[in-house]
Amino acid sequence: MWAKWGFQYPVTYVFDVSGVSLGAKVSRRDIPSSAWKPVPTKAATNFFNGVECVRFDYSRERAFVSVGFGASDTIELQFTNVTSARFAGVARYYDDRKAAYTLSIDNWGRRATANPGAAWNAADDDRCDNYQAALRVCRGFHLPVSIAINTHMAGSNTMWNVMQQELDRRDFSWEPAVHAQTHPGNAKAYSVRGCKAEILGCRDEILQHLHRIPCGEHVFEHILTSGYKDEDILGTDAGEFLFVRGYNGRDNPTSTDYATWDAAHKFYGVGGLNTKDYDRVFARRAPKGRFFAADVAELNAEFDRARAAGGICYAMWHPDRYLNSVLHDPRPGEDGVQGSTLVQHLSHVANRKDVWYVANGWLYSYRYVAEHASITNQQP
């Protein structure tokens, strides 16, 4: 599995430590013949997500070491300036965070009305690519996002160029995910081109056109079109993705946990239904997505509930259903007049140091390693 997926996203290994001095540090190497490299140190007062680091909790005498795999399927860690270090377990969430928030947006390339590949101006400009605009809004809140791509639809080369420009930032702000080539939503629609072309063909075209994808040249996730699945789709996905995400267009308040591993198909899922259906909230107003304090409060309450319970908040919306000028309106909220429910909600969600913000595929890369890594303690 390491050879197939790389597992570069950092996973947090917890150690009980004693005699920790202010000069304590952790180093890593991938093979015995390579040099030890220091792992950067972070503090609880820092805001960070998905980076390799060590955080020492001096009062609890614990070290949280977050590292991903590199040149081999082995990671060696070395502690210095501590009296002892004993492996205690793998943290449920990155850096032992209290809760997680994972966000996706569907349908990049599906509709010409969403201006795929259009010249950039501003996130609230209706002439701009709705998906590039949504991505830049999320980036402004430090919220990484999974984007479900349709490869045989409206965008052509200009869309690929925009996607590559956003990947070239190298800021881990988004991951490409498979939707399908032409967005079939039932068995009859899938029968036209076939599941392999629609799903694996979409995956292969993403890998052909896009480069410098975070965590290696991998597409970890298939987001089902319209939530439709059958045995042909599940068989096509078998062993080809780490996570298959479902969708039902409804609130799913119990969807706050990791999806289970499907041993027969060798992926996590089908799971990850929306904890809260953002589209339903946005669409009940005219124009769609306009700020209303009651809508923001409803979305915030669901995030707060999942966070308080230590769960995963699964969020998603479809940018091609909205006007950039409404959904991304940066002005202060005034009910029905100006402002954006989405923007106000994301400002509530973002930048919390006890929440792990992670794209869907990276979430399940972390989960797989956490469930399958073999740990060996070796004392000098």
TORMI-819137 format. One record per residue (C-alpha): residue number from 1; residue in one letter; x, y, z negated. Coordinates in pm, 1 decimal. Last residue first. Example, Ala and Ser with C-alpha at 12.3 -4.5 7.8 and 13.67 -1.06 7.14 Angstrom:
2
k r u v w
2 S 1367.0 -106.0 -714.0
1 A 1230.0 -450.0 -780.0
***
This chain:
380
k r u v w
380 P 1988.6 282.3 -2251.6
379 Q 1620.0 196.2 -2294.4
378 Q 1425.8 41.4 -2008.0
377 N 1047.7 51.6 -2006.3
376 T 879.4 -97.3 -1700.1
375 I 553.2 34.0 -1553.4
374 S 362.9 -134.7 -1270.7
373 A 141.4 105.0 -1076.3
372 H -201.0 -30.4 -979.8
371 E -478.4 164.4 -1151.6
370 A -302.0 499.2 -1183.2
369 V -156.4 457.5 -834.6
368 Y -502.1 407.1 -685.7
367 R -653.9 693.5 -883.3
366 Y -392.0 945.8 -776.5
365 S -444.0 859.8 -408.9
364 Y -813.4 883.4 -490.1
363 L -794.9 1242.5 -607.4
362 W -555.4 1322.7 -323.6
361 G -821.2 1216.1 -72.7
360 N -1092.2 1427.6 -233.2
359 A -895.9 1751.6 -263.5
358 V -789.9 1847.9 -615.8
357 Y -851.4 2109.4 -881.8
356 W -770.3 1959.3 -1224.1
355 V -942.6 2157.4 -1497.9
354 D -791.1 2254.5 -1836.3
353 K -600.8 2553.6 -1698.3
352 R -908.9 2712.4 -1547.7
351 N -835.7 2914.2 -1233.3
350 A -1164.1 2861.6 -1049.7
349 V -1516.7 2758.0 -1141.0
348 H -1659.3 3097.9 -1235.7
347 S -1501.2 3272.9 -935.4
346 L -1635.1 2986.3 -725.4
345 H -1988.3 3065.8 -840.4
344 Q -1965.5 3436.7 -755.7
343 V -1824.0 3358.4 -413.2
342 L -2090.0 3097.1 -342.0
341 T -2384.7 3310.5 -456.7
340 S -2262.3 3593.3 -236.5
339 G -2298.1 3968.6 -271.1
338 Q -2556.7 4213.0 -150.7
337 V -2928.0 4289.8 -157.3
336 G -3127.1 3983.9 -266.6
335 D -3010.4 4013.9 -627.0
334 E -2712.1 4245.2 -651.6
333 G -2376.1 4069.0 -670.8
332 P -2054.6 4264.3 -644.3
331 R -1924.7 4279.0 -287.0
330 P -1711.7 3995.5 -143.2
329 D -1977.9 3869.0 101.4
328 H -1852.8 3522.5 191.0
327 L -2189.8 3348.4 230.1
326 V -2357.2 3657.0 374.5
325 S -2109.7 3799.1 626.4
324 N -1986.1 3450.9 706.2
323 L -2334.9 3359.3 822.9
322 Y -2449.6 3016.0 718.8
321 R -2530.3 2663.1 835.5
320 D -2188.7 2603.1 995.7
319 P -2026.7 2631.8 651.0
318 H -2173.0 2295.1 537.5
317 W -2138.8 2248.1 160.4
316 M -1966.1 2022.2 -89.9
315 A -1894.7 1978.6 -461.2
314 Y -1808.0 1673.0 -671.8
313 C -1759.4 1766.8 -1039.2
312 I -1546.3 1498.6 -1204.8
311 G -1615.7 1434.2 -1570.2
310 G -1483.0 1540.7 -1909.6
309 A -1834.0 1589.7 -2049.9
308 A -1777.1 1963.0 -2100.3
307 R -1648.3 1992.3 -1741.9
306 A -1949.8 1813.9 -1593.7
305 R -2189.5 2034.7 -1789.1
304 D -2000.0 2352.6 -1707.1
303 F -2007.1 2269.6 -1335.5
302 E -2382.0 2210.3 -1354.4
301 A -2436.5 2531.7 -1548.7
300 N -2235.2 2734.0 -1298.5
299 L -2451.3 2615.9 -1010.2
298 E -2774.0 2709.9 -1188.6
297 A -2633.4 3041.9 -1312.4
296 V -2525.5 3134.8 -959.7
295 D -2874.3 3060.5 -832.1
294 A -3038.4 3265.4 -1109.1
293 A -2807.4 3560.2 -1039.1
292 F -2914.3 3573.9 -677.0
291 F -2650.1 3642.6 -417.9
290 R -2732.7 3569.7 -55.0
289 G -2641.7 3218.1 55.7
288 K -2904.2 3185.0 324.4
287 P -3057.2 3515.9 429.7
286 A -3314.1 3448.6 308.1
285 R -3294.4 3221.3 5.7
284 R -3368.9 2850.6 -36.5
283 A -3071.3 2755.2 178.7
282 F -2796.0 2839.6 -72.1
281 V -2937.4 2620.4 -349.7
280 R -3004.1 2322.2 -123.3
279 D -2663.8 2362.0 39.7
278 Y -2483.5 2351.2 -296.1
277 D -2621.4 2007.8 -384.2
276 K -2483.0 1946.2 -733.1
275 T -2291.5 1635.8 -838.3
274 N -2258.7 1569.8 -467.0
273 L -2209.2 1199.4 -403.7
272 G -1855.0 1077.2 -461.6
271 G -1915.2 717.7 -365.6
270 V -1897.8 447.6 -97.7
269 G -1657.6 395.5 -245.5
268 Y -1291.1 339.1 -309.1
267 F -1131.0 132.2 -34.1
266 K -1017.8 -224.1 25.4
265 H -1327.5 -353.2 206.0
264 A -1380.8 -667.4 -1.4
263 A -1218.6 -524.2 -314.1
262 D -1444.5 -218.2 -317.3
261 W -1276.1 1.7 -579.3
260 T -1523.6 201.2 -786.4
259 A -1593.7 569.7 -730.6
258 Y -1438.6 789.5 -998.7
257 D -1689.4 955.3 -1227.2
256 T -1920.7 1256.4 -1224.5
255 S -2205.2 1141.5 -1000.2
254 T -2465.9 1124.8 -1278.2
253 P -2602.6 1470.9 -1189.6
252 N -2668.5 1369.7 -828.1
251 D -2842.4 1666.3 -666.4
250 R -2965.7 1586.0 -317.9
249 G -2847.2 1591.7 43.0
248 N -2760.4 1219.4 40.5
247 Y -2386.5 1204.7 103.0
246 G -2124.5 934.2 61.9
245 R -1747.6 949.8 54.6
244 V -1525.5 667.3 171.8
243 F -1189.7 677.5 -6.5
242 L -853.2 511.1 54.2
241 F -909.5 478.3 425.7
240 E -828.6 216.7 693.8
239 G -842.7 -96.9 477.5
238 A -1208.2 -153.9 565.1
237 D -1345.1 157.4 737.8
236 T -1456.8 -36.9 1045.2
235 G -1619.9 -300.4 826.6
234 L -1801.7 -32.0 629.9
233 I -1925.7 125.3 953.2
232 D -2041.5 -205.7 1100.8
231 E -2202.9 -304.5 770.8
230 D -2415.4 9.0 759.4
229 K -2367.2 366.8 648.6
228 Y -2538.5 701.2 701.1
227 G -2454.1 985.2 461.6
226 S -2542.3 1239.8 731.4
225 T -2196.8 1166.3 875.0
224 L -1995.9 968.9 620.6
223 I -1684.8 1141.6 486.3
222 H -1384.7 920.8 567.6
221 E -1080.5 991.5 353.7
220 F -707.4 936.7 323.4
219 V -589.4 1074.5 654.7
218 H -213.1 1035.9 639.7
217 E 93.2 1209.6 780.3
216 G 246.3 1273.8 440.8
215 C 116.0 1415.2 114.4
214 P 6.2 1740.3 281.8
213 I -34.9 1721.2 660.9
212 R 274.8 1858.9 831.1
211 H 125.5 1772.5 1168.7
210 L -211.8 1786.0 1339.1
209 H -302.2 1687.0 1695.8
208 Q -218.2 1317.2 1709.6
207 L -303.3 1249.3 1344.6
206 I -644.8 1411.4 1386.9
205 E -693.9 1222.6 1712.9
204 D -616.8 893.4 1539.5
203 R -871.1 960.4 1263.3
202 C -1143.1 1054.1 1513.8
201 G -1068.4 737.9 1710.8
200 L -1087.1 543.6 1384.3
199 I -1435.4 679.1 1313.7
198 E -1622.9 741.3 1640.7
197 A -1410.9 510.8 1853.7
196 K -1418.2 224.5 1604.6
195 C -1786.9 270.7 1528.5
194 G -1901.6 244.2 1888.8
193 R -1946.2 509.9 2155.3
192 V -2321.9 490.7 2218.2
191 S -2393.9 239.9 1939.7
190 Y -2319.5 498.8 1670.5
189 A -2620.9 704.6 1775.1
188 K -2848.3 400.3 1758.1
187 A -2712.9 299.4 1417.9
186 N -2779.3 639.9 1262.1
185 G -2620.7 981.5 1206.1
184 P -2370.6 1017.8 1489.2
183 H -2142.0 1319.5 1438.5
182 T -1956.0 1327.3 1774.4
181 Q -1598.3 1218.0 1697.1
180 A -1665.2 1127.4 1337.4
179 H -1620.5 1278.6 988.9
178 V -1256.3 1205.9 918.5
177 A -1071.4 1420.1 664.9
176 P -806.2 1690.4 703.5
175 E -655.5 1806.9 372.7
174 W -654.9 2157.5 235.3
173 S -474.8 2419.7 25.4
172 F -153.0 2223.6 -20.8
171 D 46.6 2543.9 41.1
170 R 243.5 2439.7 347.9
169 R 120.3 2750.3 536.2
168 D 165.3 2543.6 851.0
167 L -152.7 2353.8 764.3
166 E -359.5 2668.6 824.6
165 Q -189.9 2736.6 1156.3
164 Q -242.5 2372.8 1249.7
163 M -615.7 2401.7 1191.2
162 V -632.6 2717.1 1400.4
161 N -447.3 2549.5 1686.3
160 W -671.8 2244.0 1667.7
159 M -974.7 2472.6 1697.4
158 T -828.6 2648.4 2000.8
157 N -758.1 2312.5 2159.0
156 S -1120.7 2191.8 2170.4
155 G -1369.8 2344.9 1922.2
154 A -1718.9 2234.7 2014.8
153 M -1744.9 1856.7 1990.1
152 H -1520.0 1559.8 2033.2
151 T -1304.3 1583.3 1716.9
150 N -1555.0 1625.9 1434.3
149 I -1358.5 1710.4 1120.1
148 A -1449.1 1676.6 751.4
147 I -1252.2 1932.8 549.7
146 S -1113.7 1843.6 206.9
145 V -1054.7 2149.8 -10.9
144 P -794.3 2287.9 -247.8
143 L -930.4 2559.1 -479.6
142 H -674.8 2830.5 -561.0
141 F -954.6 3093.7 -560.4
140 G -813.6 3274.7 -256.8
139 R -756.8 2936.0 -97.5
138 C -1128.6 2864.8 -122.6
137 V -1208.9 3188.9 60.6
136 R -943.3 3108.0 319.1
135 L -1090.7 2764.6 378.7
134 A -1441.3 2905.4 415.5
133 A -1319.2 3158.0 673.4
132 Q -1127.0 2892.9 864.8
131 Y -1444.1 2689.4 859.7
130 N -1678.1 2965.5 974.9
129 D -1442.7 3055.2 1261.8
128 C -1464.9 3431.7 1293.3
127 R -1729.0 3635.7 1475.8
126 D -1948.2 3659.4 1166.6
125 D -1680.2 3854.5 979.4
124 D -1691.4 3792.4 602.5
123 A -1367.4 3590.5 596.7
122 A -1185.6 3853.8 800.3
121 N -1039.5 3898.8 1149.9
120 W -922.6 3572.8 1299.8
119 A -965.5 3480.7 1664.2
118 A -1214.2 3198.3 1715.9
117 G -1100.3 2834.0 1688.5
116 P -1442.3 2696.5 1598.7
115 N -1703.4 2975.7 1629.1
114 A -1967.8 2828.0 1393.5
113 T -2226.3 2867.8 1671.6
112 A -2022.7 2622.6 1878.2
111 R -2130.3 2347.8 1639.9
110 R -1955.0 2027.1 1532.8
109 G -1593.4 2140.8 1521.9
108 W -1549.9 2154.1 1146.2
107 N -1852.7 1957.2 1021.0
106 D -1836.2 1922.0 643.6
105 I -1680.1 2105.6 350.2
104 S -1519.2 1928.0 56.2
103 L -1446.9 2012.6 -305.7
102 T -1310.2 1824.9 -603.7
101 Y -1328.0 1960.9 -957.1
100 A -1170.9 1761.5 -1240.5
99 A -1204.2 1748.9 -1617.9
98 K -1004.3 1776.3 -1942.4
97 R -663.0 1775.8 -1781.4
96 D -401.1 1516.0 -1875.2
95 D -153.5 1668.3 -1630.6
94 Y -348.6 1506.0 -1343.0
93 Y -655.5 1320.4 -1464.1
92 R -700.5 985.8 -1636.7
91 A -345.6 1012.9 -1769.7
90 V -131.2 702.6 -1721.4
89 G -18.5 529.3 -2038.5
88 A 199.6 548.3 -2350.1
87 F 553.3 500.8 -2216.7
86 R 805.2 542.3 -2497.5
85 A 1063.6 819.2 -2518.8
84 S 1318.6 845.2 -2798.3
83 T 1567.1 1090.4 -2948.8
82 V 1516.9 1357.2 -2684.0
81 N 1784.7 1570.9 -2520.3
80 T 1768.2 1374.0 -2195.2
79 F 1488.7 1165.9 -2047.5
78 Q 1544.6 963.6 -1728.3
77 L 1273.6 856.3 -1487.9
76 E 1299.0 598.3 -1209.7
75 I 1037.9 593.7 -934.3
74 T 993.5 285.0 -717.4
73 D 808.9 225.4 -390.2
72 S 1090.1 395.8 -203.8
71 A 1184.3 728.6 -44.3
70 G 924.3 934.7 -227.2
69 F 650.4 846.8 -472.9
68 G 481.2 1117.8 -674.6
67 V 567.5 1267.1 -1012.3
66 S 379.3 1420.2 -1305.3
65 V 550.0 1363.3 -1642.1
64 F 336.4 1450.5 -1943.2
63 A 555.7 1439.9 -2252.7
62 R 413.6 1389.8 -2599.9
61 E 516.7 1482.4 -2950.4
60 R 167.0 1611.3 -3034.9
59 S 299.1 1947.6 -3155.8
58 Y 573.2 1960.8 -2893.0
57 D 350.5 1901.9 -2592.2
56 F 613.8 1882.8 -2320.0
55 R 504.2 1936.0 -1961.5
54 V 700.7 1769.7 -1683.4
53 C 666.6 1864.8 -1320.2
52 E 582.1 1751.3 -968.9
51 V 305.9 1970.7 -833.1
50 G -62.7 1887.1 -782.9
49 N -206.7 2176.0 -979.4
48 F -58.5 2470.1 -1166.4
47 F -159.6 2752.4 -1401.9
46 N 103.9 2802.9 -1672.6
45 T 14.1 2847.2 -2042.1
44 A 36.5 2473.5 -2100.6
43 A 400.7 2495.3 -1998.8
42 K 578.4 2361.4 -1691.4
41 T 922.8 2202.7 -1652.6
40 P 1069.0 2116.2 -1312.8
39 V 1183.9 1752.9 -1268.4
38 P 1562.0 1740.3 -1248.4
37 K 1715.1 1525.8 -973.2
36 W 1927.4 1218.5 -1049.8
35 A 2154.0 1121.4 -762.8
34 S 2075.2 826.3 -538.9
33 S 2230.1 478.1 -566.0
32 P 1963.9 346.4 -804.0
31 I 1678.0 433.9 -564.5
30 D 1391.6 678.2 -610.4
29 R 1544.2 918.1 -862.3
28 R 1402.1 1129.3 -1140.7
27 S 1510.1 1367.3 -1415.5
26 V 1332.7 1472.5 -1734.2
25 K 1436.6 1753.9 -1963.7
24 A 1478.6 1848.4 -2327.0
23 G 1677.0 2165.2 -2388.0
22 L 1434.3 2296.0 -2648.4
21 S 1494.6 1973.6 -2839.5
20 V 1254.7 1679.8 -2858.9
19 G 1338.8 1446.4 -3144.5
18 S 1051.6 1215.6 -3066.5
17 V 859.4 1132.4 -2752.2
16 D 537.3 944.9 -2676.2
15 F 516.6 933.3 -2298.9
14 V 231.9 998.1 -2055.4
13 Y 266.7 937.4 -1681.9
12 T 86.3 1189.8 -1461.7
11 V 49.6 1104.3 -1092.7
10 P 194.2 1336.4 -829.9
9 Y 61.6 1313.0 -472.4
8 Q 325.1 1136.2 -263.2
7 F 132.4 809.8 -253.1
6 G 303.1 697.2 69.3
5 W -17.5 553.4 215.8
4 K 73.5 251.2 428.0
3 A 417.5 166.0 287.7
2 W 290.2 236.7 -63.7
1 M 0.0 0.0 0.0
***
